Amino acid sequence: MEEVVEQQTQSADQDGENEIMTEGTSFVHGEPPQDGSAPPKVDSEVEVLHEKVKKQIIKEGHGQKPSKYSTCFVHYRAWTESTQHKFEDTWHEQQPVELVLGKEKKELTGLAIGVSSMKSGERALLQVDSELGYGKEGSFSFPNVPPMADIIYEIELIGFDETKEGKARSDMTVEERIGAADRRKMDGNALFKEEKLEEAMQQYEMAIAYMGDDFMFQLYGKYQDMALAVKSPCHLNMAACLIKLKRYEEAIAQCTMVLAEDANNVKALFRRGKARAELGQTDAAREDFLKARKYAPQDKAIPRELHLLAEHDKAVYQKQKELYKGLFGPRPEPKPKQTNWLILFWQWLLSLYGRLSKREMQKAD
């Protein structure tokens, strides 16, 4: 399927400037760590960033490093070093954290030192002394961190905005936040067309970070429509990338976020259907495609997917039929009875003996 620039009329499998789609084609970007129960084991060289902050690179990034007052967007997991207790996980919450370097909270000083040494897309392990973390007092609210606890962070720098004044999202007007998100979305689309999927998804995720739940809940009327016009395409674009990367569960999650705001969104239904079909969830996929067809009856891509599902079901039925046939086999034919000549011989001798005996008795009379 061709990736095309959005036009006035689009089918469920065609998108472009606002929404990009691929055939067969975190948020999500770069695959999140598989097991977050404990800090990952890292073999890379230990880099001393500060006498109380050490770093090991898990995955290399690209481009420049952020400077002071850059607005950085990060995902991280945090554990206390002594007990390995995990007390925070932004990947689980699916909400990146915004960090303005030089204006961070005191307890995030060590984290900020680590972030300032990273490139976009880089993932690293940080060891932070308690003095640059939650200190002697610790934290007894959220997150719950004991006093004097050294901290281990697994952190990923999604990306950053270079701003001289270090303007945080909370200080922006509604128009500024929507505009910043839209620019990120456009940058993501350009990277997607260059087949730079990892970098494209970073841009989409940063755009979505400007449209967090706390922000969206405050909007209504035209501002809500403006925000959704940027936010929804970013989710759908990420779903397109994830389908292409065969990360179907994550693609389903992105589409479901769009459908939570717009239950009849044809593109979200279509892409979720494709992802479900790839996972073998044929009944759920068919439900999505049928609903999409209801709202886009002229779209030729939807009947094509329904036909593929029908062919899939037919093939599964044939395989099951052959399997059961092999298990039980055809009903056996009755075997022809074999003649036992020995028994017949003895029966003949007995019959002959009987006749001879009868004759002898008649002569005696």
C-alpha positions in Angstrom: 0.0 0.0 0.0 1.4 3.4 -1.0 2.1 6.1 1.6 0.4 9.2 0.2 -0.1 12.8 1.3 -3.5 13.4 2.8 -6.1 14.7 0.4 -9.7 15.7 0.7 -11.0 12.2 0.3 -9.2 9.3 1.9 -9.9 5.6 2.3 -9.2 3.7 5.5 -5.9 2.5 4.2 -4.6 5.9 2.8 -3.1 8.7 4.8 -0.5 11.3 4.6 0.3 14.7 6.1 -1.9 14.2 9.1 -2.0 10.4 9.1 0.4 8.0 7.5 -0.5 4.4 6.7 1.4 1.4 5.4 0.3 -1.9 4.1 0.8 -5.0 6.3 2.4 -2.6 8.1 5.8 3.9 22.4 3.5 6.0 23.7 5.7 3.8 22.2 8.9 4.0 20.2 12.0 2.0 20.3 10.8 -1.2 22.0 10.3 -0.7 25.7 12.2 -2.9 28.1 10.6 -6.4 28.3 10.9 -6.9 32.1 10.8 -3.9 34.4 10.7 -5.9 37.7 14.4 -5.3 38.3 17.1 -3.0 36.9 18.5 -4.4 33.6 21.9 -6.0 33.5 24.3 -3.7 31.5 27.8 -4.6 30.3 28.8 -1.3 28.8 31.5 1.0 30.2 30.7 3.0 33.3 30.9 6.7 32.7 31.3 9.1 35.7 29.1 12.1 35.0 29.4 13.5 38.5 31.0 12.2 41.7 27.5 11.1 42.7 26.1 10.1 39.2 27.3 7.2 37.1 25.9 6.1 33.7 26.0 3.1 31.4 24.5 3.2 27.9 21.9 0.6 27.0 21.0 1.9 23.6 22.8 4.6 21.6 20.9 7.7 20.6 21.4 10.1 17.7 21.9 13.9 17.1 22.9 16.5 19.7 22.6 16.6 23.4 20.2 19.0 25.2 21.6 22.2 26.7 20.5 24.1 29.8 16.9 25.1 29.8 16.0 22.5 27.1 12.6 21.0 27.6 13.3 17.2 27.7 10.8 14.4 27.4 11.8 11.2 29.1 10.5 7.8 30.1 12.1 6.1 33.2 11.9 3.4 35.8 13.3 3.9 39.2 14.4 1.5 41.9 16.0 1.9 45.3 19.5 0.5 45.0 19.6 -1.4 48.3 16.2 -3.2 48.2 15.6 -3.2 44.4 12.1 -1.8 45.1 10.6 -0.2 42.0 8.8 3.0 43.0 8.1 4.7 39.7 7.5 3.6 36.0 6.4 6.1 33.4 6.4 3.4 30.7 3.6 1.6 32.6 1.7 4.9 32.9 2.3 5.6 29.1 2.9 9.2 30.0 6.4 10.8 29.3 7.8 13.1 31.9 8.7 16.7 31.1 12.0 17.9 32.5 13.4 21.5 32.0 17.1 21.2 32.5 18.2 23.7 35.1 14.7 24.1 36.5 14.1 20.5 37.7 12.9 19.6 41.1 15.6 19.1 43.8 14.9 15.4 44.0 15.5 15.0 40.2 18.9 16.7 40.2 20.8 13.5 39.6 18.3 12.4 36.9 18.8 15.8 35.2 22.6 15.4 35.1 22.1 12.1 33.4 19.6 13.5 30.9 22.0 16.3 30.0 24.5 13.8 28.8 22.2 11.9 26.5 21.1 12.1 22.9 17.6 11.6 21.6 16.6 8.0 21.6 19.3 7.0 24.0 18.5 4.6 26.8 20.8 4.4 29.8 21.2 3.1 33.3 21.9 5.8 36.0 23.2 5.3 39.5 22.4 8.3 41.6 23.5 9.0 45.1 20.8 9.8 47.6 22.1 13.4 48.0 21.1 14.1 44.4 17.8 12.2 44.9 15.4 12.2 47.7 18.0 12.9 50.4 17.9 12.3 54.1 14.2 12.8 54.4 13.1 10.5 51.5 9.5 10.7 50.3 6.5 9.2 52.1 3.9 10.3 49.6 4.2 9.5 45.9 6.7 8.2 45.0 7.4 6.3 48.2 11.2 6.5 48.7 12.9 5.7 52.0 15.5 8.1 53.5 19.1 8.0 52.4 18.2 5.8 49.4 20.6 5.6 46.4 18.6 5.3 43.2 18.9 3.3 40.0 17.2 4.8 36.9 16.6 3.1 33.6 15.9 6.2 31.5 15.2 7.0 27.8 15.4 10.5 26.3 12.6 10.6 23.8 13.6 14.0 22.6 13.9 17.7 23.6 13.0 21.2 22.6 15.8 23.8 22.7 14.3 27.0 24.2 16.4 29.8 25.6 13.8 30.6 28.3 13.1 27.0 29.2 9.4 27.4 28.9 7.5 24.5 30.3 4.2 23.1 28.9 2.4 24.4 31.9 3.5 27.9 31.1 2.3 27.8 27.5 -1.0 29.1 26.2 -3.4 26.5 24.6 -2.4 27.7 21.1 1.3 27.4 21.9 0.9 23.8 23.1 -1.2 22.8 20.2 1.2 24.5 17.8 4.3 22.8 19.3 2.5 19.5 19.1 1.6 20.0 15.5 5.2 20.9 14.6 6.4 17.6 16.2 3.7 15.7 14.2 4.9 17.2 10.9 8.5 16.4 11.8 7.4 12.8 12.5 5.7 12.6 9.2 8.8 13.7 7.4 11.0 11.2 9.2 8.4 8.4 8.4 8.7 9.1 4.7 12.4 8.7 5.1 11.8 5.3 6.7 13.2 6.5 10.0 10.5 4.9 12.1 12.2 5.1 15.4 12.9 8.8 15.1 9.4 9.4 13.7 7.8 7.7 16.7 9.8 9.8 19.0 8.4 12.9 17.4 4.8 11.6 17.6 5.3 10.7 21.2 6.6 14.2 22.0 3.6 15.7 20.2 1.3 13.6 22.4 3.2 14.6 25.5 2.0 18.2 24.8 -1.6 16.8 24.8 -1.6 15.0 28.2 -4.8 14.1 29.9 -4.5 16.9 32.4 -4.4 19.3 29.5 -7.2 17.7 27.4 -9.6 17.6 30.4 -9.5 21.4 30.5 -10.5 21.9 26.9 -13.9 22.2 25.3 -15.4 23.6 22.1 -13.0 24.7 19.3 -9.9 24.2 21.5 -10.8 20.6 22.1 -11.4 20.1 18.4 -8.0 21.7 17.6 -6.2 19.5 20.0 -7.8 16.3 18.9 -7.0 17.2 15.3 -3.3 16.9 16.2 -3.4 14.2 18.9 -5.5 11.6 17.1 -3.4 11.5 13.9 -0.3 11.0 16.1 -1.8 8.0 17.7 -2.9 6.6 14.3 0.5 7.3 12.8 2.2 5.4 15.6 -0.3 2.5 15.1 0.8 2.5 11.4 4.5 2.3 12.4 3.8 -0.4 15.0 1.9 -2.6 12.5 4.8 -2.3 10.1 7.1 -3.3 13.0 4.8 -6.2 13.8 4.2 -4.9 17.3 0.5 -5.5 17.1 -0.5 -5.3 20.7 0.9 -1.8 20.9 -0.8 -0.8 17.7 -4.1 -1.9 19.1 -3.6 0.2 22.2 -2.9 3.3 20.1 -6.1 2.8 18.0 -8.1 2.2 21.2 -7.0 5.6 22.5 -8.4 7.3 19.4 -11.6 5.3 19.6 -12.1 6.4 23.3 -12.5 9.9 21.9 -14.2 9.0 18.6 -15.9 5.6 18.7 -16.6 5.7 14.9 -13.2 6.7 13.7 -12.9 4.6 10.5 -9.1 4.6 10.4 -8.7 3.6 14.0 -11.2 0.7 13.5 -9.5 -0.4 10.3 -6.0 -0.4 11.8 -7.1 -2.1 15.0 -8.8 -4.7 12.8 -5.6 -5.3 10.9 -3.6 -5.7 14.1 -6.1 -8.0 15.6 -6.2 -10.1 12.4 -2.4 -10.5 12.5 -2.7 -11.8 16.1 -5.4 -14.3 15.0 -8.2 -12.5 16.8 -10.5 -13.0 13.8 -13.8 -12.4 15.5 -12.7 -9.1 17.1 -11.0 -8.1 13.8 -14.2 -8.8 11.8 -16.2 -6.7 14.3 -13.9 -3.8 13.7 -14.0 -4.1 9.9 -17.8 -4.4 9.9 -18.2 -1.3 12.0 -15.7 0.5 9.7 -17.7 -0.6 6.6 -20.9 0.8 8.2 -19.4 4.3 8.3 -17.4 4.0 5.0 -19.4 1.7 2.8 -17.6 2.9 -0.4 -14.1 2.1 0.9 -12.7 -0.8 -1.1 -10.0 -1.7 1.4 -12.5 -2.9 4.1 -14.2 -5.6 2.0 -10.8 -6.8 0.9 -9.8 -7.3 4.6 -13.1 -9.1 5.3 -12.5 -11.3 2.3 -9.0 -12.2 3.7 -10.6 -13.1 7.0 -13.1 -15.3 5.3 -10.4 -17.1 3.4 -8.4 -17.5 6.6 -11.4 -19.0 8.4 -11.9 -21.4 5.4 -8.3 -22.5 5.5 -8.4 -23.1 9.3 -11.6 -25.2 8.8 -9.9 -27.3 6.2 -6.9 -27.8 8.4 -9.1 -28.9 11.3 -11.0 -31.2 9.0 -7.8 -32.9 7.8 -6.5 -33.1 11.4 -9.6 -34.9 12.7 -9.6 -37.1 9.7 -6.1 -38.1 10.5 -6.9 -38.7 14.2 -10.0 -40.9 13.7 -9.4 -42.2 10.2 -12.1 -43.6 7.9 -14.6 -46.1 9.2 -12.9 -49.6 8.7 -14.4 -51.9 6.1 -15.5 -55.4 7.4 -12.9 -58.0 6.7 -14.0 -61.0 4.6 -14.1 -64.2 6.6 -11.3 -66.6 6.0 -12.1 -70.3 5.4 -10.6 -72.7 8.0 -9.9 -75.8 6.0 -8.8 -77.9 8.9 -12.2 -77.4 10.7 -14.0 -78.3 7.4 -11.9 -81.5 7.1 -12.7 -82.6 10.6 -16.4 -81.8 10.0 -16.3 -84.0 6.8 -14.6 -86.9 8.6 -17.2 -86.8 11.4 -20.0 -86.7 8.9 -18.4 -89.7 7.0 -18.0 -91.6 10.2 -21.6 -91.0 11.1 -22.8 -92.4 7.8 -20.6 -95.4 8.0 -21.7 -96.2 11.5 -25.4 -95.9 10.4 -24.8 -98.5 7.6 -23.1 -100.9 10.0 -26.0 -100.8 12.3 -28.5 -101.4 9.5 -26.6 -104.5 8.4 -26.6 -105.9 11.9 -30.4 -105.7 12.0 
